[in-house]
Amino acid sequence: MILKKLLGSTVTRSLTVVSVLSEAKKSFSEGRRTRALLLLGVAVLAWKWMVVGLAAQGLLKLLGGGRSSDSRPA
């Protein structure tokens, strides 16, 4: 019950959307326009269904597309 309230709160949804938009901006600046556009679509869906945003970000991390610039080999 408490978890459902937390996951459905406006603050949590807003943070998820901001996080997805941040990933989209990073992808766009790296020249990955298709990924950036898909993430923008996910951000719209994430406002209604937060789990969509979390799943998309988790998938990016698993596929290695969500690497930070510090973790790239020299």
Distance bins in CASP14 RR format, pairs under 12 A and 6 or more apart:
PFRMAT RR
TARGET T0000
AUTHOR 0000-0000-0000
RMODE 2
METHOD distances of the structure
MODEL  1
1 7 0 0 0 0 0 1 0 0 0 0 0
1 8 0 0 0 0 0 1 0 0 0 0 0
2 8 0 0 0 0 0 1 0 0 0 0 0
2 9 0 0 0 0 0 1 0 0 0 0 0
3 9 0 0 0 0 0 1 0 0 0 0 0
3 12 0 0 0 0 0 1 0 0 0 0 0
4 12 0 0 0 0 0 1 0 0 0 0 0
4 50 0 0 0 0 0 1 0 0 0 0 0
4 51 0 0 0 0 0 1 0 0 0 0 0
5 11 0 0 0 0 0 1 0 0 0 0 0
5 12 0 0 0 0 1 0 0 0 0 0 0
6 12 1 0 0 1 0 0 0 0 0 0 0
6 13 0 0 0 0 0 1 0 0 0 0 0
6 15 0 0 0 0 0 1 0 0 0 0 0
6 16 0 0 0 0 0 1 0 0 0 0 0
6 50 0 0 0 0 0 1 0 0 0 0 0
7 13 0 0 0 0 1 0 0 0 0 0 0
7 15 0 0 0 0 0 1 0 0 0 0 0
7 16 0 0 0 0 1 0 0 0 0 0 0
7 46 0 0 0 0 0 1 0 0 0 0 0
7 49 0 0 0 0 0 1 0 0 0 0 0
7 50 1 0 0 1 0 0 0 0 0 0 0
7 51 1 0 0 1 0 0 0 0 0 0 0
7 53 0 0 0 0 0 1 0 0 0 0 0
7 54 0 0 0 0 1 0 0 0 0 0 0
8 14 0 0 0 0 0 1 0 0 0 0 0
8 15 0 0 0 0 0 1 0 0 0 0 0
8 16 0 0 0 0 1 0 0 0 0 0 0
8 46 0 0 0 0 0 1 0 0 0 0 0
8 47 0 0 0 0 0 1 0 0 0 0 0
8 48 0 0 0 0 0 1 0 0 0 0 0
8 49 0 0 0 0 1 0 0 0 0 0 0
8 50 1 0 0 1 0 0 0 0 0 0 0
8 51 0 0 0 0 1 0 0 0 0 0 0
8 54 0 0 0 0 0 1 0 0 0 0 0
9 15 0 0 0 0 1 0 0 0 0 0 0
9 16 0 0 0 0 0 1 0 0 0 0 0
9 50 0 0 0 0 1 0 0 0 0 0 0
10 16 0 0 0 0 0 1 0 0 0 0 0
10 17 0 0 0 0 0 1 0 0 0 0 0
10 47 0 0 0 0 1 0 0 0 0 0 0
10 50 0 0 0 0 0 1 0 0 0 0 0
11 17 0 0 0 0 0 1 0 0 0 0 0
11 18 0 0 0 0 0 1 0 0 0 0 0
11 50 0 0 0 0 0 1 0 0 0 0 0
12 18 0 0 0 0 0 1 0 0 0 0 0
12 19 0 0 0 0 0 1 0 0 0 0 0
12 46 0 0 0 0 0 1 0 0 0 0 0
12 47 0 0 0 0 0 1 0 0 0 0 0
12 50 1 0 0 1 0 0 0 0 0 0 0
12 51 0 0 0 0 0 1 0 0 0 0 0
12 53 0 0 0 0 0 1 0 0 0 0 0
12 54 0 0 0 0 1 0 0 0 0 0 0
13 19 0 0 0 0 0 1 0 0 0 0 0
13 20 0 0 0 0 0 1 0 0 0 0 0
13 43 0 0 0 0 0 1 0 0 0 0 0
13 44 0 0 0 0 0 1 0 0 0 0 0
13 45 0 0 0 0 0 1 0 0 0 0 0
13 46 1 0 0 1 0 0 0 0 0 0 0
13 47 1 0 1 0 0 0 0 0 0 0 0
13 48 0 0 0 0 1 0 0 0 0 0 0
13 49 0 0 0 0 1 0 0 0 0 0 0
13 50 1 0 1 0 0 0 0 0 0 0 0
13 51 0 0 0 0 0 1 0 0 0 0 0
13 52 0 0 0 0 0 1 0 0 0 0 0
13 53 0 0 0 0 1 0 0 0 0 0 0
13 54 0 0 0 0 0 1 0 0 0 0 0
14 20 0 0 0 0 0 1 0 0 0 0 0
14 21 0 0 0 0 0 1 0 0 0 0 0
14 43 0 0 0 0 0 1 0 0 0 0 0
14 46 0 0 0 0 1 0 0 0 0 0 0
14 47 0 0 0 0 1 0 0 0 0 0 0
14 50 0 0 0 0 1 0 0 0 0 0 0
15 21 0 0 0 0 0 1 0 0 0 0 0
15 22 0 0 0 0 0 1 0 0 0 0 0
15 43 0 0 0 0 0 1 0 0 0 0 0
15 46 0 0 0 0 1 0 0 0 0 0 0
15 47 0 0 0 0 0 1 0 0 0 0 0
15 50 0 0 0 0 1 0 0 0 0 0 0
15 53 0 0 0 0 0 1 0 0 0 0 0
15 54 0 0 0 0 0 1 0 0 0 0 0
15 57 0 0 0 0 0 1 0 0 0 0 0
16 22 0 0 0 0 0 1 0 0 0 0 0
16 23 0 0 0 0 0 1 0 0 0 0 0
16 42 0 0 0 0 1 0 0 0 0 0 0
16 43 0 0 0 0 1 0 0 0 0 0 0
16 44 0 0 0 0 0 1 0 0 0 0 0
16 45 0 0 0 0 0 1 0 0 0 0 0
16 46 1 0 1 0 0 0 0 0 0 0 0
16 47 0 0 0 0 1 0 0 0 0 0 0
16 48 0 0 0 0 0 1 0 0 0 0 0
16 49 0 0 0 0 1 0 0 0 0 0 0
16 50 1 0 1 0 0 0 0 0 0 0 0
16 51 0 0 0 0 1 0 0 0 0 0 0
16 52 0 0 0 0 1 0 0 0 0 0 0
16 53 1 0 1 0 0 0 0 0 0 0 0
16 54 1 0 0 1 0 0 0 0 0 0 0
16 55 0 0 0 0 0 1 0 0 0 0 0
16 56 0 0 0 0 1 0 0 0 0 0 0
16 57 0 0 0 0 1 0 0 0 0 0 0
16 58 0 0 0 0 0 1 0 0 0 0 0
17 23 0 0 0 0 0 1 0 0 0 0 0
17 24 0 0 0 0 0 1 0 0 0 0 0
17 39 0 0 0 0 0 1 0 0 0 0 0
17 40 0 0 0 0 0 1 0 0 0 0 0
17 41 0 0 0 0 0 1 0 0 0 0 0
17 42 0 0 0 0 1 0 0 0 0 0 0
17 43 1 0 1 0 0 0 0 0 0 0 0
17 44 0 0 0 0 1 0 0 0 0 0 0
17 45 0 0 0 0 1 0 0 0 0 0 0
17 46 1 0 1 0 0 0 0 0 0 0 0
17 47 1 0 1 0 0 0 0 0 0 0 0
17 48 0 0 0 0 0 1 0 0 0 0 0
17 49 0 0 0 0 0 1 0 0 0 0 0
17 50 0 0 0 0 1 0 0 0 0 0 0
17 52 0 0 0 0 0 1 0 0 0 0 0
17 53 0 0 0 0 1 0 0 0 0 0 0
17 54 0 0 0 0 0 1 0 0 0 0 0
17 56 0 0 0 0 0 1 0 0 0 0 0
17 57 0 0 0 0 0 1 0 0 0 0 0
18 24 0 0 0 0 0 1 0 0 0 0 0
18 25 0 0 0 0 0 1 0 0 0 0 0
18 43 0 0 0 0 1 0 0 0 0 0 0
18 46 0 0 0 0 1 0 0 0 0 0 0
18 47 0 0 0 0 0 1 0 0 0 0 0
18 50 0 0 0 0 0 1 0 0 0 0 0
18 53 0 0 0 0 0 1 0 0 0 0 0
18 57 0 0 0 0 0 1 0 0 0 0 0
19 25 0 0 0 0 0 1 0 0 0 0 0
19 26 0 0 0 0 0 1 0 0 0 0 0
19 39 0 0 0 0 0 1 0 0 0 0 0
19 42 0 0 0 0 0 1 0 0 0 0 0
19 43 0 0 0 0 1 0 0 0 0 0 0
19 46 0 0 0 0 1 0 0 0 0 0 0
19 50 0 0 0 0 0 1 0 0 0 0 0
19 53 1 0 0 1 0 0 0 0 0 0 0
19 54 0 0 0 0 1 0 0 0 0 0 0
19 56 0 0 0 0 1 0 0 0 0 0 0
19 57 1 0 0 1 0 0 0 0 0 0 0
19 58 0 0 0 0 0 1 0 0 0 0 0
19 60 0 0 0 0 0 1 0 0 0 0 0
19 61 0 0 0 0 0 1 0 0 0 0 0
19 66 0 0 0 0 0 1 0 0 0 0 0
20 26 0 0 0 0 0 1 0 0 0 0 0
20 27 0 0 0 0 0 1 0 0 0 0 0
20 35 0 0 0 0 0 1 0 0 0 0 0
20 36 0 0 0 0 0 1 0 0 0 0 0
20 38 0 0 0 0 0 1 0 0 0 0 0
20 39 1 0 1 0 0 0 0 0 0 0 0
20 40 0 0 0 0 1 0 0 0 0 0 0
20 41 0 0 0 0 1 0 0 0 0 0 0
20 42 1 0 1 0 0 0 0 0 0 0 0
20 43 1 0 1 0 0 0 0 0 0 0 0
20 44 0 0 0 0 1 0 0 0 0 0 0
20 45 0 0 0 0 1 0 0 0 0 0 0
20 46 1 0 1 0 0 0 0 0 0 0 0
20 47 0 0 0 0 1 0 0 0 0 0 0
20 49 0 0 0 0 0 1 0 0 0 0 0
20 50 0 0 0 0 1 0 0 0 0 0 0
20 52 0 0 0 0 1 0 0 0 0 0 0
20 53 1 0 1 0 0 0 0 0 0 0 0
20 54 0 0 0 0 1 0 0 0 0 0 0
20 55 0 0 0 0 0 1 0 0 0 0 0
20 56 1 0 0 1 0 0 0 0 0 0 0
20 57 1 0 0 1 0 0 0 0 0 0 0
20 58 0 0 0 0 0 1 0 0 0 0 0
20 59 0 0 0 0 0 1 0 0 0 0 0
20 60 0 0 0 0 1 0 0 0 0 0 0
20 66 0 0 0 0 0 1 0 0 0 0 0
21 27 0 0 0 0 0 1 0 0 0 0 0
21 28 0 0 0 0 0 1 0 0 0 0 0
21 36 0 0 0 0 1 0 0 0 0 0 0
21 39 1 0 0 1 0 0 0 0 0 0 0
21 40 1 0 0 1 0 0 0 0 0 0 0
21 41 0 0 0 0 0 1 0 0 0 0 0
21 42 0 0 0 0 1 0 0 0 0 0 0
21 43 1 0 1 0 0 0 0 0 0 0 0
21 44 0 0 0 0 0 1 0 0 0 0 0
21 46 0 0 0 0 1 0 0 0 0 0 0
21 47 0 0 0 0 0 1 0 0 0 0 0
21 53 0 0 0 0 0 1 0 0 0 0 0
21 56 0 0 0 0 0 1 0 0 0 0 0
21 57 0 0 0 0 0 1 0 0 0 0 0
22 28 0 0 0 0 0 1 0 0 0 0 0
22 29 0 0 0 0 0 1 0 0 0 0 0
22 36 0 0 0 0 0 1 0 0 0 0 0
22 39 0 0 0 0 1 0 0 0 0 0 0
22 40 0 0 0 0 0 1 0 0 0 0 0
22 43 0 0 0 0 1 0 0 0 0 0 0
22 53 0 0 0 0 0 1 0 0 0 0 0
22 57 0 0 0 0 1 0 0 0 0 0 0
22 60 0 0 0 0 0 1 0 0 0 0 0
22 66 0 0 0 0 0 1 0 0 0 0 0
22 68 0 0 0 0 0 1 0 0 0 0 0
23 29 0 0 0 0 0 1 0 0 0 0 0
23 30 0 0 0 0 0 1 0 0 0 0 0
23 32 0 0 0 0 0 1 0 0 0 0 0
23 35 0 0 0 0 1 0 0 0 0 0 0
23 36 0 0 0 0 1 0 0 0 0 0 0
23 38 0 0 0 0 0 1 0 0 0 0 0
23 39 1 0 1 0 0 0 0 0 0 0 0
23 40 0 0 0 0 1 0 0 0 0 0 0
23 41 0 0 0 0 0 1 0 0 0 0 0
23 42 0 0 0 0 1 0 0 0 0 0 0
23 43 0 0 0 0 1 0 0 0 0 0 0
23 46 0 0 0 0 0 1 0 0 0 0 0
23 53 0 0 0 0 1 0 0 0 0 0 0
23 54 0 0 0 0 0 1 0 0 0 0 0
23 56 0 0 0 0 1 0 0 0 0 0 0
23 57 1 0 0 1 0 0 0 0 0 0 0
23 58 0 0 0 0 0 1 0 0 0 0 0
23 59 0 0 0 0 0 1 0 0 0 0 0
23 60 1 0 0 1 0 0 0 0 0 0 0
23 61 0 0 0 0 1 0 0 0 0 0 0
23 65 0 0 0 0 1 0 0 0 0 0 0
23 66 1 0 0 1 0 0 0 0 0 0 0
23 67 0 0 0 0 0 1 0 0 0 0 0
23 68 0 0 0 0 0 1 0 0 0 0 0
24 30 0 0 0 0 0 1 0 0 0 0 0
24 31 0 0 0 0 0 1 0 0 0 0 0
24 32 0 0 0 0 1 0 0 0 0 0 0
24 33 0 0 0 0 0 1 0 0 0 0 0
24 34 0 0 0 0 0 1 0 0 0 0 0
24 35 1 0 0 1 0 0 0 0 0 0 0
24 36 1 0 1 0 0 0 0 0 0 0 0
24 37 1 0 0 1 0 0 0 0 0 0 0
24 38 0 0 0 0 1 0 0 0 0 0 0
24 39 1 1 0 0 0 0 0 0 0 0 0
24 40 1 0 1 0 0 0 0 0 0 0 0
24 41 0 0 0 0 1 0 0 0 0 0 0
24 42 0 0 0 0 1 0 0 0 0 0 0
24 43 1 0 0 1 0 0 0 0 0 0 0
24 44 0 0 0 0 0 1 0 0 0 0 0
24 46 0 0 0 0 0 1 0 0 0 0 0
24 53 0 0 0 0 0 1 0 0 0 0 0
24 56 0 0 0 0 0 1 0 0 0 0 0
24 57 0 0 0 0 0 1 0 0 0 0 0
24 60 0 0 0 0 0 1 0 0 0 0 0
24 66 0 0 0 0 0 1 0 0 0 0 0
25 31 0 0 0 0 0 1 0 0 0 0 0
25 32 0 0 0 0 0 1 0 0 0 0 0
25 33 0 0 0 0 0 1 0 0 0 0 0
25 35 0 0 0 0 0 1 0 0 0 0 0
25 36 1 0 0 1 0 0 0 0 0 0 0
25 37 0 0 0 0 0 1 0 0 0 0 0
25 39 0 0 0 0 1 0 0 0 0 0 0
25 40 0 0 0 0 1 0 0 0 0 0 0
25 43 0 0 0 0 0 1 0 0 0 0 0
26 32 0 0 0 0 1 0 0 0 0 0 0
26 35 0 0 0 0 1 0 0 0 0 0 0
26 36 0 0 0 0 1 0 0 0 0 0 0
26 39 0 0 0 0 1 0 0 0 0 0 0
26 57 0 0 0 0 0 1 0 0 0 0 0
26 60 0 0 0 0 0 1 0 0 0 0 0
26 65 0 0 0 0 1 0 0 0 0 0 0
26 66 0 0 0 0 1 0 0 0 0 0 0
26 67 0 0 0 0 1 0 0 0 0 0 0
26 68 0 0 0 0 1 0 0 0 0 0 0
26 69 0 0 0 0 1 0 0 0 0 0 0
27 33 1 0 0 1 0 0 0 0 0 0 0
27 34 0 0 0 0 1 0 0 0 0 0 0
27 35 1 0 1 0 0 0 0 0 0 0 0
27 36 1 0 1 0 0 0 0 0 0 0 0
27 37 0 0 0 0 1 0 0 0 0 0 0
27 38 0 0 0 0 1 0 0 0 0 0 0
27 39 1 0 0 1 0 0 0 0 0 0 0
27 40 0 0 0 0 1 0 0 0 0 0 0
27 42 0 0 0 0 0 1 0 0 0 0 0
27 43 0 0 0 0 0 1 0 0 0 0 0
27 56 0 0 0 0 0 1 0 0 0 0 0
27 57 0 0 0 0 0 1 0 0 0 0 0
27 60 0 0 0 0 1 0 0 0 0 0 0
27 65 0 0 0 0 1 0 0 0 0 0 0
27 66 0 0 0 0 1 0 0 0 0 0 0
27 67 0 0 0 0 0 1 0 0 0 0 0
28 34 0 0 0 0 0 1 0 0 0 0 0
28 35 0 0 0 0 1 0 0 0 0 0 0
28 36 1 1 0 0 0 0 0 0 0 0 0
28 37 0 0 0 0 1 0 0 0 0 0 0
28 38 0 0 0 0 0 1 0 0 0 0 0
28 39 0 0 0 0 1 0 0 0 0 0 0
28 40 0 0 0 0 1 0 0 0 0 0 0
29 35 0 0 0 0 0 1 0 0 0 0 0
29 36 0 0 0 0 1 0 0 0 0 0 0
29 69 0 0 0 0 0 1 0 0 0 0 0
30 36 0 0 0 0 1 0 0 0 0 0 0
30 39 0 0 0 0 0 1 0 0 0 0 0
30 65 0 0 0 0 1 0 0 0 0 0 0
30 66 0 0 0 0 0 1 0 0 0 0 0
30 67 0 0 0 0 0 1 0 0 0 0 0
30 68 0 0 0 0 0 1 0 0 0 0 0
30 69 0 0 0 0 1 0 0 0 0 0 0
30 72 0 0 0 0 0 1 0 0 0 0 0
31 37 0 0 0 0 0 1 0 0 0 0 0
32 38 0 0 0 0 1 0 0 0 0 0 0
32 39 0 0 0 0 1 0 0 0 0 0 0
32 60 0 0 0 0 0 1 0 0 0 0 0
32 65 0 0 0 0 1 0 0 0 0 0 0
32 66 0 0 0 0 0 1 0 0 0 0 0
33 39 0 0 0 0 0 1 0 0 0 0 0
33 40 0 0 0 0 0 1 0 0 0 0 0
34 40 0 0 0 0 0 1 0 0 0 0 0
34 41 0 0 0 0 0 1 0 0 0 0 0
35 41 0 0 0 0 0 1 0 0 0 0 0
35 42 0 0 0 0 0 1 0 0 0 0 0
35 56 0 0 0 0 0 1 0 0 0 0 0
35 59 0 0 0 0 0 1 0 0 0 0 0
35 60 0 0 0 0 1 0 0 0 0 0 0
35 63 0 0 0 0 0 1 0 0 0 0 0
35 64 0 0 0 0 0 1 0 0 0 0 0
35 65 0 0 0 0 1 0 0 0 0 0 0
35 66 0 0 0 0 1 0 0 0 0 0 0
36 42 0 0 0 0 0 1 0 0 0 0 0
36 43 0 0 0 0 0 1 0 0 0 0 0
36 60 0 0 0 0 0 1 0 0 0 0 0
37 43 0 0 0 0 0 1 0 0 0 0 0
37 44 0 0 0 0 0 1 0 0 0 0 0
38 44 0 0 0 0 0 1 0 0 0 0 0
38 45 0 0 0 0 0 1 0 0 0 0 0
38 52 0 0 0 0 0 1 0 0 0 0 0
38 53 0 0 0 0 0 1 0 0 0 0 0
38 56 0 0 0 0 1 0 0 0 0 0 0
38 59 0 0 0 0 0 1 0 0 0 0 0
38 60 0 0 0 0 0 1 0 0 0 0 0
39 45 0 0 0 0 0 1 0 0 0 0 0
39 46 0 0 0 0 1 0 0 0 0 0 0
39 52 0 0 0 0 0 1 0 0 0 0 0
39 53 0 0 0 0 1 0 0 0 0 0 0
39 56 1 0 0 1 0 0 0 0 0 0 0
39 57 0 0 0 0 1 0 0 0 0 0 0
39 59 0 0 0 0 0 1 0 0 0 0 0
39 60 0 0 0 0 1 0 0 0 0 0 0
39 65 0 0 0 0 0 1 0 0 0 0 0
39 66 0 0 0 0 0 1 0 0 0 0 0
40 46 0 0 0 0 0 1 0 0 0 0 0
40 47 0 0 0 0 0 1 0 0 0 0 0
40 53 0 0 0 0 0 1 0 0 0 0 0
40 56 0 0 0 0 0 1 0 0 0 0 0
41 47 0 0 0 0 0 1 0 0 0 0 0
41 48 0 0 0 0 0 1 0 0 0 0 0
41 49 0 0 0 0 0 1 0 0 0 0 0
41 52 0 0 0 0 1 0 0 0 0 0 0
41 53 0 0 0 0 1 0 0 0 0 0 0
41 56 0 0 0 0 1 0 0 0 0 0 0
42 48 0 0 0 0 0 1 0 0 0 0 0
42 49 0 0 0 0 1 0 0 0 0 0 0
42 50 0 0 0 0 0 1 0 0 0 0 0
42 51 0 0 0 0 0 1 0 0 0 0 0
42 52 1 0 0 1 0 0 0 0 0 0 0
42 53 1 0 1 0 0 0 0 0 0 0 0
42 54 0 0 0 0 0 1 0 0 0 0 0
42 55 0 0 0 0 1 0 0 0 0 0 0
42 56 1 0 1 0 0 0 0 0 0 0 0
42 57 0 0 0 0 1 0 0 0 0 0 0
42 58 0 0 0 0 0 1 0 0 0 0 0
42 59 0 0 0 0 1 0 0 0 0 0 0
42 60 0 0 0 0 1 0 0 0 0 0 0
43 49 0 0 0 0 0 1 0 0 0 0 0
43 50 0 0 0 0 0 1 0 0 0 0 0
43 52 0 0 0 0 1 0 0 0 0 0 0
43 53 1 0 0 1 0 0 0 0 0 0 0
43 56 0 0 0 0 1 0 0 0 0 0 0
43 57 0 0 0 0 0 1 0 0 0 0 0
44 52 0 0 0 0 1 0 0 0 0 0 0
44 53 0 0 0 0 0 1 0 0 0 0 0
44 56 0 0 0 0 0 1 0 0 0 0 0
45 51 0 0 0 0 1 0 0 0 0 0 0
45 52 1 0 1 0 0 0 0 0 0 0 0
45 53 1 0 0 1 0 0 0 0 0 0 0
45 54 0 0 0 0 0 1 0 0 0 0 0
45 55 0 0 0 0 0 1 0 0 0 0 0
45 56 0 0 0 0 1 0 0 0 0 0 0
46 52 1 0 1 0 0 0 0 0 0 0 0
46 53 1 1 0 0 0 0 0 0 0 0 0
46 54 1 0 0 1 0 0 0 0 0 0 0
46 55 0 0 0 0 1 0 0 0 0 0 0
46 56 1 0 0 1 0 0 0 0 0 0 0
46 57 0 0 0 0 1 0 0 0 0 0 0
47 53 0 0 0 0 1 0 0 0 0 0 0
49 55 0 0 0 0 1 0 0 0 0 0 0
49 56 0 0 0 0 0 1 0 0 0 0 0
50 56 0 0 0 0 0 1 0 0 0 0 0
50 57 0 0 0 0 0 1 0 0 0 0 0
51 57 0 0 0 0 0 1 0 0 0 0 0
51 58 0 0 0 0 0 1 0 0 0 0 0
52 58 0 0 0 0 0 1 0 0 0 0 0
52 59 0 0 0 0 0 1 0 0 0 0 0
53 59 0 0 0 0 1 0 0 0 0 0 0
53 60 0 0 0 0 0 1 0 0 0 0 0
54 60 0 0 0 0 0 1 0 0 0 0 0
54 61 0 0 0 0 0 1 0 0 0 0 0
55 61 0 0 0 0 0 1 0 0 0 0 0
55 62 0 0 0 0 0 1 0 0 0 0 0
56 62 0 0 0 0 0 1 0 0 0 0 0
56 63 0 0 0 0 0 1 0 0 0 0 0
56 65 0 0 0 0 0 1 0 0 0 0 0
56 66 0 0 0 0 0 1 0 0 0 0 0
57 63 0 0 0 0 0 1 0 0 0 0 0
57 64 0 0 0 0 0 1 0 0 0 0 0
57 65 0 0 0 0 0 1 0 0 0 0 0
57 66 0 0 0 0 1 0 0 0 0 0 0
58 64 0 0 0 0 1 0 0 0 0 0 0
58 65 0 0 0 0 0 1 0 0 0 0 0
58 66 0 0 0 0 1 0 0 0 0 0 0
59 65 0 0 0 0 1 0 0 0 0 0 0
59 66 0 0 0 0 1 0 0 0 0 0 0
60 66 1 0 1 0 0 0 0 0 0 0 0
60 67 0 0 0 0 1 0 0 0 0 0 0
60 68 0 0 0 0 0 1 0 0 0 0 0
61 67 0 0 0 0 1 0 0 0 0 0 0
61 68 0 0 0 0 0 1 0 0 0 0 0
61 71 0 0 0 0 0 1 0 0 0 0 0
64 71 0 0 0 0 1 0 0 0 0 0 0
64 72 0 0 0 0 0 1 0 0 0 0 0
65 71 0 0 0 0 0 1 0 0 0 0 0
65 72 0 0 0 0 0 1 0 0 0 0 0
66 72 0 0 0 0 0 1 0 0 0 0 0
67 73 0 0 0 0 0 1 0 0 0 0 0
END
